[in-house]
Each structure stands twice: as C-alpha cells, then as structure tokens.
C-alpha cells in the first residue's frame, strides 16, 4: 500500500510546536497564527514526523500499538499526513 503523500520522510517544520493541556493536543504555527487540534492517532503520527521515519514505518508502528488493521491505519496516516502537509506544518526530507 502506498502511504506516501509526497516523496521522502515527513519532518515537523521548525518553529511549529505542540501544546498539550489536559486531554487537548494542539499544534501551533505562530507564523500563520494557526492552531491544529489533534486526536490520539494524529498525535502519534505527529510524534513520528521526525524526518527519519517513512510513512510505511508509521503505519507499522501504529498497528503495533493499536492492534488496528493495516488498511485502516494506512488510510489514517495518508489522510493525516496530507492534512499536515496542506497546513504547511511539515517539511519533507529527501530519501
């Protein structure tokens, strides 16, 4: 299954930060005055956006901790990486 939104490995963009308060998780982009709320799956994917982890590896890691079917996780990873990319909070490291 192809989970690549763009080629390469996703990395959190410099200057964008995670704020956690209680059960709320938010990625804040001060350059755009934007806030992106994350559910637990999106938070796990955000932590895996380290510039070293391939999207396919993200799927395997989330399947391991969640016991969800790979098809479901692949769909989630693809969708969430696409949302992060469109929001401009990711950079992509060449392979």
C-alpha positions in Angstrom: 0.0 0.0 0.0 1.3 3.4 -0.9 1.1 5.9 2.0 3.3 8.5 0.5 1.6 11.9 0.2 4.9 13.3 -1.2 8.2 11.6 -1.7 10.5 11.5 1.3 10.1 11.4 5.0 7.9 13.9 6.9 9.5 16.1 9.5 7.8 18.7 11.8 8.5 22.2 10.5 10.9 24.3 12.6 9.0 26.8 14.7 5.8 24.8 14.9 5.2 23.4 18.4 2.9 21.0 20.2 0.8 22.3 23.1 -0.8 19.8 25.4 -3.3 20.8 28.1 -5.4 18.1 29.8 -6.7 15.9 27.1 -6.3 18.5 24.4 -3.4 18.3 21.9 -2.7 21.2 19.6 0.0 22.0 17.0 0.6 25.7 17.0 2.1 27.5 13.9 2.9 31.1 15.1 3.9 32.2 11.7 0.4 31.7 10.4 -1.5 32.2 13.7 -3.0 28.8 13.3 -3.8 26.0 15.7 -4.5 22.4 14.7 -6.2 20.1 17.2 -5.0 16.5 17.1 -6.8 13.3 18.1 -4.8 10.5 19.6 -4.0 9.0 16.1 -2.9 12.3 14.7 -0.7 13.0 17.8 1.0 9.6 17.4 1.7 10.4 13.7 2.9 13.9 14.7 5.5 12.4 17.0 6.6 10.1 14.2 7.2 13.0 11.9 10.9 13.1 12.8 12.5 13.2 9.3 13.7 9.7 9.8 10.5 7.7 9.7 8.9 6.6 6.4 5.1 6.8 6.2 5.1 3.0 5.9 7.0 2.7 9.1 4.5 4.9 10.8 1.7 2.5 9.7 3.6 -0.5 11.2 4.3 1.4 14.5 0.7 2.5 14.9 -0.6 -1.0 14.0 1.6 -2.5 16.7 0.4 -0.2 19.5 -3.2 0.0 18.4 -3.9 -3.5 17.0 -5.9 -1.8 14.2 -6.0 -3.4 10.7 -3.2 -2.0 8.4 -5.8 -0.8 5.9 -7.4 1.4 8.5 -4.1 2.7 9.7 -2.8 3.3 6.2 -5.9 5.4 5.4 -5.4 7.4 8.6 -1.7 8.0 8.1 -2.3 9.1 4.4 -5.1 11.4 5.4 -3.4 12.9 8.4 0.0 13.5 6.6 -2.0 15.1 3.8 -3.7 17.4 6.3 -0.4 18.3 8.0 1.2 18.9 4.5 -1.7 21.2 3.4 -1.5 23.1 6.7 2.2 23.7 6.0 3.4 22.3 9.3 5.6 19.6 7.7 8.8 19.5 5.7 9.8 16.5 3.5 13.3 15.1 3.7 14.5 13.5 0.5 15.2 9.8 0.6 
